[in-house]
Amino acid sequence: MQHKEFKAESKRLLDMMINSIYTHKEIFLRELISNASDAIDKLYFKSLTDTSVGMGKDDFAITIAVDKDKKTVTVSDNGIGMTEEELENNLGTIAQSGSLAFKKENDLGEDVDIIGQFGVGFYSTFMVAKEVQVLSKAFGSDKAYLWKSDGVDGYTIEEAEKDTAGTVITMFLKDDTEDEKYSRYCDQFQIQSLVKKYSDYIRFPIRMEVEHTHYTEEGKDPEITREVETLNSMTPIWKRNKNELTEEDYNNFYTEKFMDYEPPVAHIHSKNEGLATYDALLYIPARAPFDYYSKDYEKGLQLYSSGVLIMDKCADLLPDWFSFVKGVVDSEDLSLNISRELLQQDRQLKIIAKNLEKSIKNELAKMLKNDREKYEKFYEVFGLQFKFGIYQSYGAANETLKDLLMFKSSFEDGKNVTLSEYVSRMKEGQEHIYYACGETKERIDMLPQMEKIKDKGIEVLYLTQDVDEFTLKVMINYDGKTFKSISDADVDLDTEEEKEELKKLDEENKDMFTFMQEAIKDKAKTVRLSKKLKTHPVCLSSDGGPISIEMEKVLNAMPQNDSNRVKAEKALEINPGHPIFEKLRSLYAEDKDTLTKYSKMLYDQALLIEGMNIDDPVEFANLVCELMTK
């Protein structure tokens, strides 16, 4: 037996690996299973052309054993094994990858996929073990060798006895500390859980002797039995043909994998070959997780590389507007980093993400077209995310999301309509998509501006969520039709004759309106006659500027805006057809002090109609009482 030192570079890399590269210590089991799978793949590949192997695919397996008394975990395989030279090269020199060399030397074809590329995964064992022993016998060799190391000073290699080809790795676990319980890796349930989490889809069986406790009669000792069980399912559902699977198969996988008691509303099973090769199985949930609209929610799909879990939640595969989607993506084309835990940002990942986005959009569009009731139930849960998607992307998501949006409509008694449906029934010559903002449909219907626009037979979208108007402002238009609030100053529903008459009246009373504007000071930019009112006396309009009246309400309701309040430019509009107009005219001629009080009262009244707070409720109440008693 000869003791050999790790090279200085290898010592530094080993120390870095143990302390830095791997985020989770439990990764060691994934790495050893992946290496065992590689070794079996190599011998299986050889068996395709060499009958002396004497084994078929069903004969290969990975075995795990734990010993609580000795505090050991053992991972064995009946793969190709290693010679003394290979043990020296692969384990004595860190980052020397036998799998990568094998891949370069052989044209493996589709049936053989080598997982390991970096040759560092084995050394993750030293995160949990104080000593590691590797007993290996290469296929075709009559000698076996035992490699030992404590991961610090170096290693030894000596001849040993082993009957069959393959490798046995035994880890002597570190002693427990306050921060880390290494003994947990001797627990069969922990091993089962880790195999299920990381290596469930390794295509060779992973077996372990499992202990079962059976309780018979009360007062008697339980009966304990042991049997060898296969821990992994091997063939993932997303690798199977669609025609082999039922809706029940898809739903069962979803509820078990993602721990949701309710079946999804839809699934997307796709296989892609080309610039990026991958399999994907995506699900659209029926309900949102409790933390979905909170900062604690983590989006992302489970990412596998050749059946090995690489990331539990790969956020880069989903845009924020589709963050509710759950599922898995499995690709052989990904550029993995050295620890196989994180992903380098590469072209393949971006291509996959773009393809998935398109698939999700198409599935939702199909649901909207073919099953409107199901889509509307889905939209009630997740539609808000589409609106935020357009707003937060500054319109970049318009093309993806615009046809998935829905708003309640005055034409459908408050039911949801799409923008496409609105445009399809616009009146001849109508240039705008009209909308109104408010807390509820009922509150919006009370707005003074609604009366006349409904009489004109024009459809209005009800915007009842805070983000709605911000979304439409970012979109600017839908298929060339611009969005227009019924509270905008330039809403024009009159005939040319009506316009001329209103313009004349405005000019005749401009001095009175200037006086009224000065009476309410800087609260309104201007006072004028309205072309939007039918029976109501007054209303407020957004008089240009980037901030609308609704935006002012929303932004000022946010806690962070308490000290920096925004203000929309407003116009107080008077209905020329209402008796109040004549009253104002007579007051301007005879009693300007009372007109000042009317101006203040009418402005506050318009604020209340819009659902906004008034600055001085006591003054408003006193004005009402005073003017009622005159």
C-alpha positions in Angstrom: 0.0 0.0 0.0 1.4 3.4 -1.0 0.3 6.7 0.5 0.0 9.5 -2.1 -0.5 13.2 -1.6 -3.1 15.3 -3.4 -1.5 17.8 -5.7 -1.4 21.4 -4.2 -4.0 22.6 -6.8 -6.2 19.6 -6.0 -6.0 20.3 -2.2 -7.1 23.9 -2.8 -10.0 22.7 -5.1 -11.0 20.0 -2.6 -11.2 22.5 0.2 -13.2 24.9 -1.9 -15.6 22.2 -3.0 -16.2 21.0 0.6 -16.8 24.5 1.9 -18.0 26.6 -1.1 -19.2 24.9 -4.3 -22.1 22.9 -3.0 -24.9 24.8 -1.2 -26.6 21.7 0.3 -24.6 18.8 1.9 -27.3 16.3 0.8 -26.2 16.8 -2.8 -23.5 14.1 -2.2 -26.0 11.3 -2.7 -27.2 12.8 -6.0 -23.6 13.0 -7.2 -22.7 9.4 -6.3 -25.9 8.1 -7.9 -25.1 10.1 -11.0 -21.6 8.7 -11.1 -22.9 5.2 -10.6 -25.3 5.7 -13.5 -22.4 6.8 -15.7 -20.5 3.7 -14.9 -23.4 1.5 -15.7 -24.1 3.4 -18.9 -20.5 2.8 -20.0 -20.8 -1.0 -19.5 -24.3 -1.0 -21.1 -22.9 0.8 -24.1 -20.2 -1.8 -24.3 -22.7 -4.7 -24.0 -24.4 -3.5 -27.2 -21.3 -4.6 -29.2 -19.6 -7.0 -26.9 -21.4 -10.2 -26.0 -18.8 -11.1 -23.3 -20.4 -8.5 -21.0 -23.2 -11.1 -20.5 -25.6 -8.6 -19.1 -28.8 -6.9 -20.4 -30.2 -3.6 -19.4 -32.4 -5.2 -16.8 -29.4 -6.6 -15.0 -27.9 -3.3 -14.1 -28.7 -1.6 -10.8 -27.4 0.9 -8.1 -27.6 -0.3 -4.5 -27.6 1.9 -1.4 -27.0 0.5 2.1 -26.9 2.2 5.5 -25.4 1.0 8.8 -26.5 3.1 11.8 -24.1 1.3 14.2 -21.0 1.9 12.0 -22.4 5.2 10.8 -21.8 4.4 7.1 -23.6 5.0 3.8 -22.6 2.7 0.9 -23.4 3.3 -2.8 -22.7 0.4 -5.1 -23.0 -0.2 -8.8 -22.4 -3.1 -11.2 -21.0 -0.8 -14.0 -17.7 -0.8 -15.8 -15.5 -0.2 -12.7 -12.1 1.4 -12.6 -8.5 0.1 -13.0 -5.7 1.2 -10.6 -4.7 3.8 -13.2 -8.3 5.1 -13.5 -8.6 5.3 -9.7 -5.4 7.3 -9.7 -6.5 9.6 -12.5 -10.2 10.0 -11.6 -10.0 10.2 -7.8 -6.4 11.3 -7.2 -6.6 14.3 -9.5 -9.6 16.4 -8.8 -11.6 17.6 -11.9 -10.3 14.7 -14.1 -13.5 13.4 -15.5 -13.6 9.9 -16.8 -17.1 10.5 -18.1 -16.1 13.4 -20.2 -13.2 11.5 -21.7 -15.5 8.5 -22.4 -18.0 10.8 -24.1 -15.3 12.3 -26.3 -13.9 8.9 -27.3 -17.2 7.3 -28.2 -20.2 8.2 -30.4 -22.8 7.1 -27.8 -26.0 7.5 -29.7 -29.4 8.4 -28.2 -29.6 5.5 -25.8 -26.6 6.3 -23.7 -26.3 9.6 -21.9 -23.3 10.4 -19.6 -24.3 12.7 -16.8 -21.0 13.6 -15.3 -18.8 16.1 -17.0 -16.5 17.7 -14.4 -15.2 14.9 -12.3 -15.8 16.8 -9.0 -19.0 15.3 -7.8 -17.3 12.4 -6.0 -15.6 14.8 -3.7 -18.9 16.1 -2.4 -18.8 13.0 -0.2 -16.2 14.8 2.0 -18.8 17.3 3.1 -20.5 14.5 5.1 -17.8 11.9 5.5 -14.5 11.8 7.6 -13.3 8.9 5.5 -14.2 7.5 2.1 -13.4 4.1 0.7 -13.7 3.2 -3.0 -13.5 -0.5 -3.9 -13.5 -1.0 -7.7 -12.9 -3.7 -10.2 -12.8 -2.9 -13.9 -14.7 -5.0 -16.4 -12.3 -7.5 -18.0 -9.7 -7.2 -15.2 -8.8 -9.9 -12.7 -7.7 -7.4 -10.0 -9.6 -5.1 -7.7 -8.3 -2.0 -5.9 -9.3 -0.1 -2.8 -8.9 3.7 -2.7 -9.0 5.4 0.7 -8.9 9.0 1.8 -9.8 11.3 4.6 -9.9 14.2 2.2 -7.1 16.1 3.9 -3.6 14.6 3.6 -4.0 12.4 0.5 -5.0 8.9 -0.3 -3.9 5.3 -0.6 -4.5 2.6 -3.2 -4.0 -1.1 -2.6 -5.0 -4.4 -4.1 -8.2 -5.9 -2.8 -10.8 -8.6 -3.4 -14.0 -8.1 -5.4 -15.8 -10.8 -7.3 -17.6 -8.8 -10.0 -17.0 -5.6 -12.0 -18.3 -2.4 -10.5 -17.6 0.0 -7.7 -18.6 0.2 -4.0 -18.2 3.6 -2.3 -18.4 3.6 1.5 -18.6 6.8 3.5 -17.8 6.9 7.2 -20.0 9.8 8.4 -18.6 12.7 10.4 -19.7 13.1 14.0 -22.8 15.1 14.7 -22.4 18.7 15.7 -24.9 21.3 17.1 -25.3 22.7 13.6 -25.3 19.5 11.5 -26.7 16.0 12.2 -24.7 13.8 9.8 -26.2 10.7 11.3 -29.5 11.5 9.6 -28.0 10.1 6.4 -28.2 6.7 8.0 -32.0 7.0 8.2 -33.7 5.0 5.5 -36.5 7.6 5.2 -34.0 10.3 4.6 -32.3 8.3 1.9 -35.6 7.5 0.3 -36.6 11.1 0.3 -33.3 12.3 -1.2 -33.5 9.7 -4.0 -37.0 10.7 -4.8 -36.1 14.4 -4.8 -32.9 14.3 -6.9 -32.6 10.9 -8.6 -36.1 9.6 -9.2 -35.6 9.5 -12.9 -32.2 7.9 -13.1 -32.9 5.1 -15.7 -31.4 2.3 -13.7 -33.1 1.0 -10.6 -31.8 2.3 -7.3 -32.4 -0.4 -4.6 -32.1 -0.5 -0.9 -33.1 -2.9 1.9 -36.0 -1.2 3.6 -37.1 -2.1 7.1 -40.9 -2.3 7.8 -42.5 -2.4 11.2 -45.8 -4.3 11.5 -48.0 -3.9 14.6 -50.1 -7.0 15.3 -51.8 -7.6 18.6 -51.8 -5.0 21.3 -49.2 -5.6 24.0 -47.0 -7.7 21.7 -43.7 -6.5 20.2 -44.0 -5.3 16.6 -42.9 -7.6 13.8 -40.0 -6.2 11.8 -39.4 -7.3 8.2 -36.8 -6.3 5.6 -37.1 -6.4 1.9 -35.2 -4.9 -1.0 -37.2 -2.1 -2.7 -36.6 0.0 -5.8 -36.6 3.7 -4.7 -36.9 5.4 -8.0 -39.5 5.4 -10.7 -36.9 5.5 -13.5 -39.0 6.6 -16.4 -40.4 10.1 -15.9 -43.9 10.7 -17.2 -42.7 13.5 -19.5 -40.5 11.0 -21.4 -43.5 8.8 -22.1 -45.6 9.1 -25.2 -48.8 11.2 -24.9 -50.9 8.4 -26.3 -49.8 6.1 -23.4 -51.1 8.6 -20.7 -54.6 9.4 -19.5 -55.9 12.6 -18.0 -55.8 10.8 -14.6 -52.1 10.0 -15.1 -51.3 13.7 -15.7 -53.5 14.8 -12.8 -52.0 12.3 -10.4 -48.5 13.3 -11.2 -49.4 17.0 -10.6 -51.1 16.5 -7.3 -48.3 14.2 -6.0 -45.4 16.2 -7.4 -46.6 19.7 -6.5 -48.7 18.8 -3.4 -51.9 20.4 -4.7 -55.2 18.8 -3.6 -57.0 20.3 -6.7 -56.4 19.0 -10.2 -55.0 21.6 -12.7 -57.1 23.3 -15.3 -54.8 22.3 -18.1 -51.5 20.7 -18.8 -48.9 21.1 -21.6 -46.8 18.1 -22.6 -44.2 19.0 -25.2 -41.1 17.5 -26.8 -38.8 19.8 -28.7 -35.8 19.1 -30.9 -33.8 21.6 -32.8 -31.8 24.6 -31.5 -32.7 23.4 -28.0 -33.7 19.8 -27.2 -35.9 19.3 -24.2 -39.0 17.6 -22.8 -41.5 19.7 -20.8 -44.6 19.0 -18.7 -46.3 22.1 -17.5 -49.4 22.6 -15.5 -51.8 25.6 -15.1 -53.2 25.4 -11.6 -56.8 25.9 -10.6 -56.0 28.0 -7.6 -53.3 30.3 -6.4 -50.9 29.3 -3.6 -51.6 31.3 -0.4 -48.5 33.4 -0.8 -48.8 33.9 -4.6 -49.4 37.7 -4.5 -46.7 38.2 -1.8 -43.0 38.9 -2.0 -42.3 35.4 -0.5 -43.6 33.5 -3.5 -40.9 31.9 -5.7 -41.7 31.2 -9.3 -39.9 28.6 -11.3 -40.0 25.2 -13.0 -38.1 22.1 -11.8 -35.1 21.7 -14.1 -33.6 18.3 -14.9 -30.6 17.3 -16.9 -30.9 13.8 -18.2 -33.3 12.9 -15.4 -31.2 14.4 -12.6 -32.7 17.3 -10.7 -30.5 20.4 -11.2 -32.8 23.1 -9.8 -36.0 22.9 -7.8 -37.2 26.3 -9.0 -35.6 27.6 -12.1 -37.0 31.2 -12.3 -35.4 32.0 -15.6 -37.7 29.5 -17.4 -40.8 31.5 -16.7 -41.7 35.2 -17.3 -43.3 36.9 -14.3 -46.7 37.0 -16.1 -46.7 33.2 -16.2 -45.2 32.7 -12.8 -48.2 30.6 -11.7 -47.3 27.8 -14.0 -45.8 24.7 -12.4 -44.0 21.8 -14.1 -40.7 20.2 -15.1 -38.2 20.7 -17.9 -35.6 18.1 -18.8 -32.8 18.9 -21.2 -29.5 17.4 -22.2 -28.3 20.6 -23.9 -27.8 22.8 -20.8 -24.4 24.2 -19.8 -24.1 23.3 -16.1 -21.7 24.8 -13.7 -19.2 22.8 -11.7 -21.6 21.9 -8.9 -24.5 21.0 -11.1 -26.6 23.1 -8.8 -26.8 26.3 -10.7 -27.1 27.1 -14.4 -24.9 29.3 -16.5 -27.0 31.8 -18.5 -26.7 30.3 -22.0 -28.5 30.5 -25.3 -30.2 27.1 -24.8 -31.9 28.3 -21.7 -33.2 31.4 -23.3 -34.5 29.5 -26.3 -36.3 27.0 -24.0 -37.8 29.9 -22.0 -39.1 31.6 -25.1 -40.6 28.4 -26.4 -42.3 27.7 -23.1 -43.8 31.2 -23.0 -45.3 30.6 -26.5 -46.7 27.2 -25.5 -48.4 28.6 -22.3 -49.9 31.5 -24.3 -51.3 29.2 -26.9 -52.8 26.8 -24.3 -54.5 29.7 -22.6 -55.8 31.1 -25.9 -57.1 27.7 -26.8 -58.9 27.5 -23.4 -60.4 30.9 -23.9 -61.7 29.9 -27.3 -63.0 26.4 -26.5 -63.9 26.5 -22.9 -64.9 30.1 -21.9 -66.3 29.1 -18.5 -63.1 27.4 -17.5 -61.0 30.3 -18.7 -63.0 32.8 -16.8 -62.6 30.8 -13.6 -58.9 30.7 -14.2 -58.8 34.4 -15.1 -60.5 35.3 -11.8 -57.5 33.7 -10.0 -54.6 34.7 -12.2 -55.8 37.5 -14.6 -54.3 40.2 -12.4 -50.9 38.8 -13.1 -51.3 39.5 -16.9 -52.2 43.1 -16.2 -49.1 43.5 -13.9 -47.1 41.7 -16.6 -47.9 44.4 -19.2 -47.4 47.3 -16.8 -44.2 46.0 -15.2 -42.6 45.1 -18.6 -43.4 48.6 -19.9 -45.5 47.1 -22.7 -42.9 44.4 -23.8 -45.4 41.7 -23.0 -48.2 43.3 -25.0 -48.2 40.9 -27.9 -48.1 37.9 -25.5 -50.9 39.0 -23.2 -53.2 41.5 -24.9 -55.6 38.8 -26.2 -55.7 37.1 -22.9 -57.0 40.2 -21.0 -60.6 40.5 -19.9 -62.6 43.4 -18.4 -66.2 43.6 -17.3 -68.4 45.5 -19.8 -71.5 47.7 -19.8 -72.8 45.7 -22.9 -72.7 42.3 -21.1 -74.3 43.4 -17.8 -70.9 43.4 -16.1 -69.7 40.1 -17.6 -66.1 39.7 -18.9 -65.2 40.6 -22.5 -61.9 40.5 -24.3 -60.5 43.5 -26.1 -61.0 41.7 -29.4 -64.7 41.3 -28.6 -65.0 45.0 -27.7 -63.4 46.1 -31.0 -65.4 43.8 -33.1 -68.7 45.6 -32.1 -67.5 49.2 -32.0 -69.8 51.7 -33.6 -69.0 53.0 -37.0 -66.5 55.9 -36.8 -65.7 55.1 -33.1 -62.0 55.7 -32.6 -61.5 54.8 -29.0 -62.0 52.0 -26.5 -63.8 53.7 -23.7 -63.4 52.7 -20.0 -64.3 53.9 -16.6 -62.6 53.4 -13.2 -64.1 52.7 -9.8 -64.2 50.3 -6.9 -67.1 48.3 -8.3 -69.3 48.0 -11.3 -72.1 49.6 -9.3 -70.0 52.6 -8.3 -68.9 53.1 -11.9 -72.5 53.0 -13.1 -73.2 55.9 -10.7 -70.6 58.2 -12.3 -72.3 61.2 -14.0 -70.3 60.6 -17.2 -71.8 57.1 -17.7 -75.4 58.3 -18.3 -74.7 60.1 -21.6 -72.2 57.6 -23.0 -74.7 54.8 -22.4 -77.4 56.7 -24.1 -75.2 57.0 -27.2 -75.0 53.2 -27.3 -71.2 53.1 -26.7 -69.7 50.2 -24.8 -67.7 51.0 -21.7 -65.2 48.7 -19.9 -65.3 48.6 -16.1 -61.9 49.0 -14.6 -62.2 47.9 -11.0 -58.6 46.8 -10.1 -56.0 49.3 -9.1 -53.6 48.2 -11.9 -56.2 48.4 -14.7 -55.7 51.9 -15.9 -51.9 51.7 -15.6 -52.0 48.7 -17.8 -54.1 50.4 -20.5 -51.9 53.5 -20.4 -48.8 51.3 -21.0 -50.6 49.4 -23.9 -51.5 52.8 -25.5 -53.8 51.0 -28.0 -55.2 47.7 -29.1 -55.1 47.0 -32.8 -54.9 50.7 -33.5 -57.8 51.7 -31.3 -56.6 54.0 -28.4 -57.9 53.7 -24.9 -60.0 56.6 -23.6 -61.3 57.2 -20.1 -64.8 58.6 -19.9 -63.4 61.1 -17.4 -60.8 62.5 -19.9 -61.3 66.1 -20.8 -61.4 65.4 -24.6 -64.2 62.9 -24.6 -66.4 64.1 -27.4 -69.8 62.6 -28.0 -71.7 65.6 -29.4 -72.7 66.6 -32.9 -71.1 69.5 -34.6 -74.1 71.7 -33.8 -73.9 70.8 -30.2 -70.2 71.5 -30.1 -70.7 75.0 -31.6 -73.5 75.8 -29.1 -71.3 74.7 -26.1 -68.3 76.7 -27.4 -70.5 79.8 -27.6 -71.9 79.3 -24.1 -68.4 78.7 -22.7 -67.1 82.0 -24.3 -70.1 83.9 -22.9 -69.5 82.7 -19.4 -65.7 82.6 -19.3 -65.4 85.4 -16.7 -67.7 83.5 -14.4 -65.7 80.3 -14.8 -62.5 82.2 -14.1 -64.1 83.6 -10.9 -65.2 80.1 -9.8 -61.7 78.7 -10.5 -60.1 81.3 -8.3 -62.7 80.6 -5.6 -61.5 77.0 -5.4 -57.9 78.1 -5.9 -55.5 75.4 -7.1 -57.8 72.5 -6.6 -58.9 72.5 -10.2 -57.0 73.7 -13.2 -60.1 75.1 -14.9 -63.9 75.4 -14.6 -66.0 74.9 -17.8 -69.1 73.6 -19.3 -69.4 69.9 -19.9 -70.2 67.9 -23.0 -70.3 64.6 -21.1 -73.3 65.2 -18.7 -77.0 64.5 -19.2 -78.9 65.0 -16.0 -76.2 65.4 -13.4 -75.1 68.9 -12.4 -71.3 68.5 -12.2 -68.4 66.2 -12.7 -64.6 66.2 -12.6 -62.4 65.5 -15.7 -58.8 64.7 -16.0 -57.5 67.8 -17.8 -54.4 66.4 -19.5 -51.1 65.4 -17.8 -49.7 62.0 -17.2 -51.7 61.3 -14.0 -55.4 60.7 -14.2 -57.9 61.1 -11.4 -58.0 57.3 -10.8 -54.2 57.2 -10.8 -54.1 59.9 -8.2 -56.4 57.8 -6.0 -54.4 54.7 -6.4 -50.9 56.2 -5.9 -51.9 58.3 -2.9 -53.4 55.3 -1.2 -50.0 53.6 -1.1 -48.2 53.9 2.2 -45.0 55.0 0.7 -46.7 58.0 -0.9 -47.8 59.6 2.3 -45.1 62.3 2.2 -45.0 62.6 -1.6 -48.5 62.8 -2.8 -49.3 63.1 -6.5 -52.0 65.3 -8.0 -53.9 65.0 -11.3 -54.8 68.1 -13.2 -58.5 68.4 -12.8 -61.3 70.3 -14.5 -64.6 71.1 -12.8 -67.3 70.7 -15.4 -70.8 72.2 -15.2 -73.8 70.7 -17.0 -75.3 73.5 -19.2 -78.6 71.7 -19.3 -79.0 71.6 -15.5 -80.8 74.3 -13.4 -77.6 74.7 -11.4 -76.1 76.5 -14.4 -78.7 79.2 -14.4 -78.4 79.5 -10.6 -74.6 80.1 -11.0 -75.1 82.7 -13.6 -77.6 84.7 -11.5 -75.2 84.5 -8.5 -72.3 85.8 -10.6 -74.5 88.8 -11.5 -76.0 89.4 -8.1 -74.1 87.6 -5.2 -70.5 86.7 -5.8 -69.9 85.8 -2.2 -72.5 83.1 -2.4 -71.1 82.0 -5.8 -67.8 81.4 -4.0 -69.5 79.1 -1.6 -71.3 77.3 -4.4 -68.0 76.8 -6.2 -66.4 75.2 -3.2 -69.5 73.0 -2.5 -69.8 71.8 -6.1 -66.1 70.9 -6.3 -66.3 68.8 -3.1 -69.5 67.2 -4.4 -67.7 66.2 -7.6 -64.9 64.8 -5.5 -67.3 62.6 -3.5 -68.9 61.4 -6.7 -65.5 60.3 -7.9 -64.9 58.4 -4.7 -62.2 60.8 -3.5 -61.7 62.4 -0.1 -62.4 66.1 0.5 -60.0 68.2 2.3 -62.4 69.8 4.8 -65.6 67.7 5.5 -66.7 70.2 8.2 -66.6 73.1 5.8 -68.5 71.1 3.2 -71.2 70.2 5.7 -71.5 73.8 6.9 -71.8 75.1 3.3 -74.6 72.6 2.5 -76.5 73.6 5.6 -75.9 77.4 5.0 -77.0 77.2 1.3 -80.0 75.0 2.1 -81.3 77.6 4.5 -80.9 80.6 2.2 
